[in-house]
Amino acid sequence: QLQLVESGGGLVQPGGSLTLSCAASGDNVTYYATAWFRQAPGKGREVVSCISRNGAVTNFVDSGRFTIARDAAKNTLFLRISGLTPEDTAMYYCAAASDLMFGYCGDSMIDYNDWGQGTQVTVSS
């Protein structure tokens, strides 16, 4: 349904902020529930934040530090991370929910059909 490409990761100082981008093609990102996941080495992939097709936001990790947004004109999903800590170090992925979700957010990888390749965020002093 969607092709997704993440960017914006890198090495960041603790306490800093970072904005990740997820460029979509093949369809408009606003038609789907879309989410950001992260996966640290040796750990499972966990959902960070999701925005439904109608724009409702659900934060799963550290609400207040993670802000998800989308831009229909740019066909891009964003994740703003503030107050970065070393525990935020992970590969961050964007994903679009499957048609079976009817535009609603899910809390598991199985709810999502289209995935980007990930962008690495490393938080270190």
C-alpha positions in Angstrom: 0.0 0.0 0.0 2.7 2.5 1.1 6.4 2.7 0.5 8.0 4.3 3.6 11.5 5.7 4.0 12.7 7.0 7.3 15.4 9.6 7.8 16.7 12.0 10.5 18.4 9.6 12.9 21.9 10.1 14.1 24.1 10.6 17.2 22.5 12.9 19.7 23.5 14.3 23.0 21.4 13.4 26.1 18.8 16.0 26.7 18.7 17.0 23.1 15.8 16.8 20.6 15.5 15.1 17.2 12.9 15.0 14.5 12.5 11.9 12.4 10.8 11.9 9.0 9.0 9.1 7.2 8.5 9.9 3.5 5.6 8.0 2.0 4.8 7.1 -1.6 2.2 5.0 -3.4 -0.7 6.6 -1.4 -1.1 9.4 1.0 0.1 8.8 4.5 -3.0 10.5 6.0 -5.3 7.8 4.7 -3.8 5.2 7.1 -3.3 4.9 10.8 0.5 5.4 11.0 2.9 4.7 13.8 6.5 4.9 14.9 8.1 1.9 16.5 11.5 1.4 18.0 13.7 -1.6 18.6 16.8 -1.6 20.8 19.4 -4.4 20.3 18.2 -7.6 21.8 14.7 -6.3 22.4 11.4 -6.5 20.6 10.0 -3.9 18.5 7.6 -1.6 20.5 5.2 1.0 19.3 6.0 4.5 20.4 3.2 6.6 19.0 0.4 6.3 16.5 -1.9 8.7 14.7 -5.2 7.3 13.4 -6.6 8.1 10.0 -8.9 10.7 11.6 -6.0 12.3 13.4 -6.4 10.9 16.9 -3.0 10.4 18.6 -2.1 7.5 21.0 1.2 7.7 22.8 2.6 4.4 24.1 6.0 5.5 25.4 6.8 8.6 27.4 3.9 10.8 26.3 5.1 14.4 26.4 8.5 13.6 25.0 7.2 12.0 21.8 5.1 14.0 19.3 3.8 12.4 16.2 2.6 14.5 13.3 1.8 14.2 9.6 1.8 16.5 6.6 -0.6 15.5 3.8 1.0 17.9 1.3 4.4 16.5 1.9 3.1 13.0 2.3 5.3 12.6 5.3 5.0 11.3 8.9 7.1 12.9 11.6 8.2 12.0 15.1 9.6 14.7 17.4 11.6 13.4 20.3 12.7 15.7 23.1 14.6 15.1 26.3 16.6 12.2 24.8 18.1 9.7 27.1 20.5 6.8 26.3 17.4 4.5 26.8 16.0 6.0 23.7 18.8 4.5 21.6 17.1 2.3 19.1 16.3 1.7 15.5 13.2 3.7 14.8 10.7 2.5 12.2 7.5 4.0 10.7 4.6 1.8 9.7 1.2 2.0 8.3 -1.7 0.0 9.7 -3.3 -2.7 7.6 -6.7 -2.3 6.0 -8.1 -4.6 8.6 -7.5 -1.9 11.2 -10.0 0.4 9.4 -7.8 3.4 10.0 -7.4 2.9 13.7 -4.2 2.5 15.7 -3.0 -0.8 16.9 -0.5 -1.6 19.7 1.3 -4.5 18.0 3.5 -5.1 15.0 0.9 -7.5 13.6 -1.5 -4.6 13.2 0.8 -2.9 10.6 1.3 -3.9 7.0 3.8 -1.5 5.5 7.2 -0.7 7.0 10.1 1.5 6.4 13.7 0.2 6.7 14.4 2.2 9.9 16.6 5.0 11.0 19.1 4.7 13.9 18.9 7.0 16.8 21.9 6.9 19.2 21.9 9.0 22.4 25.3 9.3 24.0 27.5 11.9 25.6 
